[in-house]
Amino acid sequence: MKGKAQSAKSKSRYVNDENSQLQRVVRELSTLVKETVPTSKQTVNAWGVPTFEAENPFCFYMVGKNHVTFGFHFGTSLQDPGGLLEGTGKNIRHVKLRALEDVKRKGLKEMVAAAARYEGKPTRGMSGKQSRA
């Protein structure tokens, strides 16, 4: 990684700038998180993953070729009545966002709020060191 003056987005190997549609999804997702959890800040964790934090890191995203993976650090502890969450890991679950409409899926905003309130102890490296506006 290069100097600290570089933006969090450009430092992350988990952000693919090739698909402009997905970049719009990321902007809408960032707006959703910020409106839902006004005290949140966007950082980049130890692995270069863009992460949202309140008291602790609670969700993250990675931009792939065909979708944005929107993950929740303690996804297995969240209620998911709409069946949005995917994954098989010990704690993490994610939602695949392919279009702007996916960011508006029923239950996603409530899941973001619940994730921010969750008081689990983050795994080492999940928290970011540099903030992003």
C-alpha positions in Angstrom: 0.0 0.0 0.0 1.1 3.5 -0.7 1.1 6.7 1.3 -1.5 7.7 3.8 -2.8 10.6 1.7 -4.3 8.1 -0.7 -8.1 7.4 -0.3 -9.3 4.3 1.4 -11.1 3.3 -1.8 -7.9 3.4 -3.9 -6.0 1.5 -1.3 -8.4 -1.5 -1.3 -7.8 -4.4 -3.5 -11.5 -5.3 -2.7 -12.9 -2.4 -4.8 -13.2 -3.0 -8.5 -13.7 0.2 -10.5 -14.5 -1.4 -13.8 -18.3 -1.6 -13.4 -19.9 1.8 -13.1 -23.2 0.2 -12.2 -21.7 -1.4 -9.2 -20.0 1.9 -8.2 -23.5 3.4 -8.1 -24.6 0.5 -5.9 -21.6 1.2 -3.5 -22.6 4.9 -3.3 -26.2 4.0 -2.6 -25.1 1.4 0.0 -22.8 4.0 1.7 -25.7 6.4 1.8 -28.0 3.7 3.3 -25.5 2.9 6.0 -24.8 6.6 6.9 -28.5 7.4 7.0 -29.3 4.3 9.1 -26.3 4.8 11.5 -25.4 8.5 11.4 -22.5 7.9 13.8 -20.8 5.4 11.5 -17.6 6.0 9.7 -16.1 4.2 6.7 -12.6 2.8 7.2 -10.4 0.1 5.6 -9.5 -2.8 7.7 -6.2 -4.7 8.0 -7.0 -6.7 4.9 -7.9 -3.7 2.7 -11.7 -4.3 3.0 -13.9 -1.1 3.1 -15.6 -1.4 6.5 -18.3 0.5 8.3 -17.8 1.1 12.0 -19.8 2.6 14.9 -18.6 1.5 18.3 -17.1 -1.5 16.5 -16.9 -2.7 12.9 -20.3 -4.0 11.9 -20.4 -4.4 8.1 -18.2 -4.2 5.0 -18.4 -4.5 1.2 -16.3 -5.9 -1.6 -16.9 -5.0 -5.2 -16.6 -7.9 -7.6 -17.1 -8.3 -11.3 -20.9 -8.8 -11.2 -22.1 -7.9 -7.7 -21.2 -6.1 -4.5 -20.8 -8.4 -1.5 -22.3 -6.6 1.5 -21.2 -8.5 4.6 -22.0 -8.4 8.2 -19.3 -9.3 10.7 -21.8 -11.0 13.1 -24.4 -12.0 10.4 -25.1 -15.3 12.1 -26.4 -13.3 15.1 -28.8 -11.2 13.1 -32.4 -11.9 12.5 -33.1 -12.4 8.8 -36.9 -12.8 8.2 -36.5 -11.9 4.5 -33.9 -14.6 3.9 -31.4 -12.0 2.5 -28.2 -13.4 4.1 -26.0 -16.0 2.4 -22.8 -17.8 3.6 -21.6 -20.6 5.7 -18.9 -19.1 7.9 -18.8 -19.2 11.7 -19.9 -15.5 12.0 -20.0 -13.7 8.7 -23.0 -13.6 6.4 -23.5 -11.4 3.3 -26.0 -10.1 0.8 -25.2 -9.9 -2.9 -26.2 -6.6 -4.4 -26.3 -6.5 -8.2 -28.4 -3.4 -8.9 -29.5 -0.2 -7.1 -32.9 -1.9 -6.4 -31.1 -4.5 -4.3 -30.0 -1.8 -1.8 -33.7 -1.1 -1.2 -34.6 -4.7 -0.5 -37.0 -5.1 2.4 -35.2 -5.8 5.6 -31.8 -4.6 4.6 -31.9 -1.3 6.4 -33.2 -3.0 9.6 -30.3 -5.5 9.3 -27.8 -2.6 9.1 -29.3 -1.0 12.2 -29.2 -4.3 14.1 -25.7 -5.0 13.1 -24.5 -1.6 14.3 -26.2 -2.3 17.7 -24.7 -5.8 18.1 -22.0 -5.9 20.8 -19.8 -8.7 19.7 -16.1 -8.5 20.1 -14.5 -7.9 16.6 -11.8 -10.2 15.4 -8.4 -8.7 15.3 -7.8 -6.8 12.0 -11.5 -6.1 11.4 -11.3 -2.5 12.5 -10.0 0.1 10.2 -7.2 2.5 11.0 -7.9 5.2 8.4 -11.2 7.0 8.1 -12.9 7.8 4.9 -15.4 10.7 4.6 
